[in-house]
Amino acid sequence: MSKERNEDMRKTILAGNWKMNQTSSMVHAELQSLLQQLPAVQAEIIVAPSFLYITQAIQLTKESPIHIAAQTMHWEEKGAFTGEVSPTMLADVNVTHVILGHSERRMYSNETNETVHKKVQAALAHQLTPIICCGETLEEREKGQMESVISTQIQCALSGVRENEIKQCVIAYEPVWAIGTGKTATPEQAQEVCAFIRSLIVAMYTKEQSEEVSILYGGSMNATNVSQLLKQPDIDGGLIGGASLRAEDFLAIIKQVP
């Protein structure tokens, strides 16, 4: 599959996951700077701030090309779930995307393959684009378990996703050993896993449908490595953490979209 065909079939997506960072004034300053300098590129730009600042971010980016995402959500529409935010609430304030199954959520907040599955279903039911995360730990990779781990995560997350819904999903491959560590999978390593993920989608759906699904790399992508990563035929963008916190750094990545 050529890169030219990828660009014809799929979106390039650069999503900044701000995690538990920024304050109201910082959100304002960084988004204003991003808006003022955002180049005209053939890519979808997404920013995921803390829940506290989502409505502020949506107001700031209104009528701009920037989409605002949530970093997680509950699968129920409402109820006695203290501290949670529902898909209904996100849709109500015009959130467009939601990150699901991030390894930090799995590690620190008891996120499981089953809860990710429920959240994917809820996101699609509320017209939210799920950015579905998957990835192996260093120990799993060294034991040769990468494919079984990724396969289980993807198959569970997409279980029940209908053929007409799969193109609404985005997959983010984030090797756990490369998140926030400064380590990065080589372009060849990242491509190998992203190609494997696409093969799983082929097996569950069709080759044509798999070519409509954007697959992102999410392990310490930055301005130094983004160009080589985006040249890979099955890498359609990035889920970017630390390098998206400052507009200057995020813009340095965005400007390298071919």
C-alpha positions in Angstrom: 0.0 0.0 0.0 1.6 3.3 -1.1 1.8 6.4 1.0 0.0 8.2 -1.9 -3.0 5.9 -1.5 -3.0 6.4 2.3 -3.3 10.1 1.8 -6.2 9.7 -0.6 -8.1 7.3 1.7 -7.3 8.6 5.2 -7.0 11.7 7.2 -3.7 12.8 8.7 -4.5 13.6 12.3 -2.3 15.3 14.9 -3.8 15.2 18.4 -2.3 16.9 21.4 -3.1 15.2 24.6 -2.5 17.7 27.4 -3.1 15.2 30.2 -3.1 16.8 33.7 -1.3 19.9 32.6 -2.1 23.6 32.0 -4.2 26.2 33.9 -6.9 28.4 32.5 -4.5 31.2 31.6 -2.1 28.7 30.0 -4.9 27.1 28.0 -5.8 30.6 26.7 -2.3 31.6 25.9 -1.3 28.3 24.1 -4.5 28.0 22.1 -4.3 31.7 21.0 -0.8 31.2 19.9 -1.7 28.0 18.1 -4.6 29.7 16.3 -2.5 32.8 15.3 0.2 30.7 13.7 -1.6 27.6 12.5 -0.5 26.9 9.0 -2.9 25.6 6.3 -2.1 21.9 6.3 -3.9 18.8 5.1 -4.3 17.5 8.6 -6.9 17.4 11.3 -5.7 19.2 14.4 -7.1 18.1 17.8 -6.3 19.3 21.3 -7.4 17.4 24.5 -7.3 19.7 27.6 -8.5 18.8 31.1 -12.2 18.5 31.6 -12.1 21.8 33.5 -11.0 23.7 30.5 -12.9 22.0 27.7 -15.7 24.6 27.4 -13.1 27.4 27.5 -11.1 25.6 24.7 -14.2 25.2 22.6 -15.1 28.9 22.9 -11.5 29.9 21.9 -11.4 27.6 18.9 -14.9 28.2 17.6 -14.9 28.7 13.8 -11.3 27.4 13.6 -10.0 24.2 12.2 -9.0 22.9 15.7 -11.1 20.2 17.2 -11.4 19.7 21.0 -11.3 16.2 22.5 -11.9 14.8 25.9 -9.2 12.6 27.5 -11.7 10.0 28.6 -15.4 9.6 29.5 -17.8 7.2 31.2 -20.0 4.9 29.1 -23.3 5.7 30.8 -25.3 8.7 29.8 -26.0 9.7 33.4 -26.2 8.3 36.9 -24.5 7.9 40.3 -20.9 7.9 39.0 -19.2 10.6 41.2 -16.4 12.3 39.4 -17.3 11.0 35.9 -18.3 12.8 32.7 -20.8 11.3 30.3 -20.8 11.2 26.5 -24.1 13.2 26.6 -22.3 16.0 28.5 -19.4 16.0 26.0 -21.7 16.1 23.0 -23.7 18.9 24.7 -20.7 21.2 24.8 -19.6 20.3 21.2 -16.6 18.0 22.0 -15.9 16.1 18.8 -13.4 13.4 19.8 -12.6 11.3 22.9 -9.4 9.5 23.8 -10.3 6.0 25.1 -8.1 3.3 26.7 -4.9 5.4 27.1 -2.3 3.3 28.9 -2.2 5.8 31.8 -5.9 5.3 32.3 -5.4 1.5 32.2 -2.5 1.8 34.6 -3.8 4.3 37.1 -7.6 4.2 36.8 -8.4 0.5 36.3 -9.4 0.9 32.7 -9.8 -2.5 31.1 -10.5 -3.9 27.6 -14.1 -4.3 28.6 -14.6 -0.7 29.8 -12.9 0.5 26.6 -15.3 -1.6 24.6 -18.3 0.0 26.4 -16.9 3.5 25.9 -16.3 3.0 22.2 -20.0 2.0 21.8 -21.1 5.0 23.8 -18.9 7.4 21.9 -20.3 6.2 18.5 -23.8 6.3 19.8 -23.3 10.0 20.6 -21.5 10.9 17.4 -18.1 11.3 19.1 -15.0 10.1 17.3 -13.3 7.6 19.5 -9.5 7.7 19.5 -8.8 4.1 20.7 -5.5 3.5 22.3 -3.6 0.3 22.3 0.0 -0.7 23.2 2.3 -3.1 24.8 4.7 -2.7 27.8 8.4 -3.2 27.5 8.1 -6.6 29.3 5.4 -7.7 26.9 7.5 -6.8 23.9 10.5 -8.5 25.2 8.5 -11.7 25.8 7.2 -11.7 22.2 3.7 -10.9 23.4 3.2 -7.6 21.4 0.9 -9.1 18.8 -1.3 -11.0 21.3 -1.6 -7.9 23.5 -2.5 -5.6 20.6 -4.8 -8.1 19.0 -6.8 -8.6 22.3 -7.1 -4.8 22.8 -8.2 -4.0 19.3 -10.6 -6.9 18.9 -12.3 -6.1 22.2 -12.5 -2.4 21.5 -14.0 -2.9 18.1 -16.4 -5.7 19.0 -19.8 -4.7 18.0 -18.7 -1.7 15.9 -20.7 -2.0 12.7 -19.3 -1.8 9.2 -20.7 1.6 8.7 -19.1 2.9 11.9 -15.5 1.6 11.6 -14.4 4.6 9.5 -15.5 6.9 12.3 -12.9 5.3 14.6 -9.3 6.3 15.0 -6.7 4.0 16.5 -3.6 5.2 18.3 -0.7 2.8 18.8 1.2 3.9 21.9 4.0 1.6 23.0 3.8 2.0 26.8 7.6 1.9 27.0 7.8 5.1 24.9 5.2 7.3 26.6 6.7 10.2 28.5 10.1 8.4 28.6 11.8 10.2 25.8 12.2 6.8 24.1 10.6 6.3 20.7 10.0 3.3 18.6 12.0 3.5 15.4 9.9 4.4 12.4 10.3 0.8 11.3 9.1 -0.6 14.7 6.1 1.8 14.7 5.2 0.9 11.1 5.4 -2.8 11.8 2.8 -2.5 14.6 0.6 -0.1 12.8 0.5 -2.4 9.8 -0.3 -5.3 12.1 -3.2 -3.2 13.5 -4.5 -2.5 10.0 -4.3 -6.3 9.3 -6.6 -6.9 12.3 -9.1 -4.4 11.0 -8.9 -6.2 7.6 -9.7 -9.4 9.3 -12.7 -7.9 11.2 -14.0 -5.9 8.3 -12.5 -5.5 4.8 -9.3 -4.3 3.2 -11.2 -1.3 1.8 -12.7 -0.4 5.1 -9.3 -0.7 6.9 -7.9 1.8 4.5 -10.4 4.4 5.8 -9.2 4.1 9.4 -6.5 6.5 10.5 -3.9 4.9 12.7 -1.8 7.2 14.9 1.6 6.7 16.6 1.6 7.8 20.2 5.0 7.4 21.7 7.0 10.6 22.2 6.4 12.0 18.8 8.2 15.3 18.3 9.5 17.7 15.7 12.7 15.6 15.3 11.0 12.3 14.5 7.6 13.3 13.0 8.8 13.5 9.4 10.2 10.0 9.3 7.2 8.6 11.2 4.7 10.2 8.8 6.5 8.7 5.8 5.5 5.2 7.0 2.6 3.8 4.9 0.4 2.9 7.8 1.1 5.8 10.2 -1.5 8.5 9.6 -0.5 11.0 12.4 0.3 11.2 16.1 -1.2 11.3 19.5 1.2 13.7 21.1 1.8 14.4 24.8 4.6 16.6 26.1 5.5 18.0 22.7 1.9 19.5 22.3 1.9 21.4 25.6 3.6 24.5 24.1 2.2 26.0 20.9 5.7 26.5 19.6 6.5 22.8 19.9 3.2 21.6 18.5 3.4 23.9 15.6 6.9 22.6 14.8 5.3 19.2 14.4 2.2 20.4 12.5 4.4 22.3 9.9 6.1 19.1 8.9 2.9 17.5 7.6 3.6 16.6 4.0 
